[in-house]
Amino acid sequence: MKTFLFFVTGALLAGMMPAVQAADPYTLFQAKASLTVTKTTFNQEFFTFKASARTFATSDVINLALGRPIGTKVTEVLALAVFVEGPGVVATPKTQLIVCQIDKVTKVITRVATVATITDLEYSAVTLPKSASKGQGIGTVQIVETPAGGISANNKFFPTTLRGAAIGKATASTTAGELNAFAVATTGLAGPVKVRFTTTRNATAEDFEGIAIKSAFSAGRKLGVLTF
């Protein structure tokens, strides 16, 4: 009877435990970003509109994702974490843009923050010689909100959705789920963007909200493989 009760209790406890999410292999490629956001303000006195723009470069994206003032010295790397999937319609893609730290001595890569995820993706590709493929696609990018806490309240991305298209080239690895090489470039990423930021020279927080029309994103140099 005791053995039976022990078995039942163990089964109930196991059922109450949260399921362990399986980790996925990602091949990381160093990324560069340039996001130009334009906002328009109306002058009620003169009945005129004024457009102002601000460009957020790679270092700015990293600092905002980590909740730091723009202008802070960056030691982290912006990386595109590529999960091999498709081609065709990918309803729930896993590829994402992350910030990572690479140890100079051990070369160990640590994921520090997630900048954006891809919520839907559709692309076509053709196979080239030597296990390479080249293709083009279109998808939706979800910029995630910078986690609350610390100084991030005044330095952050607000959640938003962008839409863009890109062309790329990839070379498969002999190891399943990995890539030997990958290159992608896009200049068509567009949508609403809102950030709040301070700078290393000005501690007063500023909200900048507008539309990203002119932007550029690319990824190329392989950093390594990371599972998460």
C-alpha positions in Angstrom: 0.0 0.0 0.0 2.8 2.4 0.9 4.5 1.6 -2.5 1.3 2.3 -4.3 0.8 5.7 -2.5 4.4 6.6 -3.2 3.9 5.9 -6.9 0.7 7.9 -7.1 2.3 10.9 -5.2 5.3 10.8 -7.5 3.1 10.8 -10.6 1.1 13.7 -9.3 4.2 15.8 -8.5 5.7 15.0 -11.9 2.5 16.2 -13.6 2.6 19.4 -11.7 6.2 20.3 -12.7 6.6 22.7 -15.6 7.6 21.1 -18.9 11.2 21.6 -19.9 11.5 23.4 -23.2 13.8 21.8 -25.7 16.7 23.9 -26.6 17.3 24.7 -30.3 20.6 25.1 -32.2 21.3 28.6 -33.6 24.1 29.7 -35.9 25.2 33.2 -34.9 26.2 35.8 -37.5 27.4 39.3 -36.7 24.8 41.9 -37.6 24.7 45.6 -38.4 21.7 47.8 -38.2 20.8 51.4 -39.1 17.2 52.4 -38.2 16.2 55.9 -39.3 12.9 57.0 -37.6 11.1 60.1 -38.8 8.4 61.9 -36.7 6.2 64.8 -37.8 5.1 67.6 -35.4 2.5 70.2 -36.0 3.0 73.9 -35.1 -0.4 75.3 -34.1 0.8 78.9 -34.2 2.0 78.8 -37.8 -0.1 75.8 -39.0 3.0 74.1 -40.3 4.3 70.6 -40.1 7.9 69.8 -39.3 9.6 66.5 -39.9 12.6 65.4 -37.8 14.6 62.2 -38.1 17.0 60.3 -35.9 19.1 57.3 -36.9 19.8 54.5 -34.4 23.0 52.6 -35.4 24.2 49.2 -34.3 25.7 50.5 -31.0 22.4 52.4 -30.2 20.3 49.2 -30.8 22.6 47.3 -28.4 22.4 50.0 -25.7 18.7 50.4 -25.9 18.1 46.6 -25.8 20.3 46.5 -22.6 18.6 49.6 -21.1 21.7 51.8 -21.2 22.1 55.4 -22.3 23.0 56.0 -25.9 26.7 56.6 -26.2 27.7 54.0 -23.7 30.8 52.1 -24.8 29.7 48.8 -26.3 31.5 45.5 -25.7 28.7 43.3 -26.8 27.9 42.1 -30.3 24.6 42.4 -32.3 24.0 39.0 -33.8 21.4 37.3 -36.0 20.7 33.9 -34.5 19.6 31.8 -37.5 17.5 28.7 -37.0 17.5 26.5 -40.1 13.9 26.2 -41.4 11.9 26.5 -44.6 11.9 27.4 -47.4 8.2 28.2 -48.1 5.7 29.6 -45.6 7.1 29.4 -42.0 4.2 30.1 -39.7 6.3 30.3 -36.5 9.9 31.0 -37.4 12.5 30.9 -34.6 15.3 33.1 -36.1 15.9 36.2 -33.9 18.1 39.2 -33.4 20.0 39.1 -30.2 22.8 40.8 -28.2 25.6 38.5 -27.1 28.8 38.7 -25.2 31.9 36.9 -26.5 34.7 36.1 -24.0 38.0 37.3 -25.5 39.9 34.4 -24.0 37.6 31.4 -24.1 35.5 32.6 -27.0 32.4 31.4 -25.1 29.3 33.1 -26.4 26.6 34.2 -24.0 23.2 35.5 -25.1 22.5 38.7 -23.2 19.2 40.0 -24.6 16.7 39.5 -27.4 16.2 42.5 -29.6 13.6 41.2 -32.1 11.9 38.0 -33.2 10.4 37.0 -36.6 6.7 36.3 -36.3 6.0 35.1 -39.8 8.3 34.4 -42.8 7.9 33.3 -46.4 10.8 32.8 -48.7 11.9 30.9 -51.8 15.4 29.6 -52.4 17.4 27.9 -55.2 20.2 25.4 -54.5 23.6 26.4 -55.9 26.7 24.2 -56.2 28.7 23.2 -53.1 25.7 23.0 -50.7 24.9 26.7 -51.0 21.4 28.3 -51.5 20.3 31.8 -52.5 16.9 33.2 -52.0 14.6 36.1 -51.1 11.8 36.5 -48.6 9.4 38.7 -46.7 8.5 38.7 -43.1 7.3 40.4 -40.0 9.7 41.5 -37.3 8.6 42.0 -33.7 10.8 44.4 -31.7 10.5 43.2 -28.1 10.1 45.6 -25.2 13.3 46.2 -23.2 12.9 44.4 -19.9 12.0 46.6 -17.0 14.3 47.3 -14.2 17.4 49.3 -13.4 17.9 52.2 -15.7 16.0 50.6 -18.6 12.9 52.6 -17.8 14.6 55.6 -19.4 16.4 53.7 -22.1 14.3 51.2 -24.0 12.5 49.9 -27.0 8.8 49.9 -26.9 7.2 46.8 -28.5 6.4 47.3 -32.2 6.0 45.4 -35.4 7.9 46.1 -38.6 7.6 44.6 -42.1 10.5 44.0 -44.5 12.0 42.0 -47.3 15.5 40.7 -47.9 17.7 38.6 -50.1 20.3 36.2 -48.7 22.7 33.4 -49.3 23.5 30.4 -47.1 25.9 27.5 -47.1 24.9 24.4 -45.2 27.0 22.6 -42.6 27.7 18.9 -42.4 26.3 19.2 -38.9 22.5 19.1 -38.9 20.8 22.3 -37.9 23.9 24.5 -38.5 25.2 26.7 -41.2 28.8 27.3 -42.4 28.0 30.7 -43.9 25.1 33.1 -44.2 24.7 36.6 -45.6 21.6 38.7 -45.7 20.8 42.3 -46.5 17.7 44.4 -46.4 16.9 48.1 -46.9 13.1 47.8 -46.8 12.3 47.4 -43.1 9.4 49.8 -42.2 6.8 50.4 -39.5 6.2 52.4 -36.4 9.0 52.7 -33.8 9.0 54.2 -30.3 12.1 54.5 -28.1 12.9 56.3 -24.9 16.5 57.2 -24.3 19.0 59.3 -22.5 22.6 59.9 -23.6 25.9 59.8 -21.8 25.8 63.6 -22.1 22.2 64.2 -21.3 20.4 62.3 -18.5 17.0 63.7 -19.4 14.9 61.0 -21.0 13.4 61.7 -24.4 10.6 59.9 -26.2 11.0 59.6 -29.9 8.1 58.1 -31.8 7.7 57.9 -35.5 7.9 55.8 -38.6 10.9 53.8 -39.8 11.0 54.3 -43.6 14.7 54.4 -44.3 16.6 51.5 -42.7 19.3 49.0 -43.4 20.2 45.6 -41.9 22.8 43.1 -42.8 24.5 40.0 -41.3 27.5 38.1 -42.4 30.5 37.0 -40.3 30.0 33.7 -38.5 30.4 34.0 -34.7 29.7 30.5 -33.7 26.9 28.1 -32.6 24.7 28.6 -29.6 21.9 26.5 -28.2 19.0 28.1 -26.2 
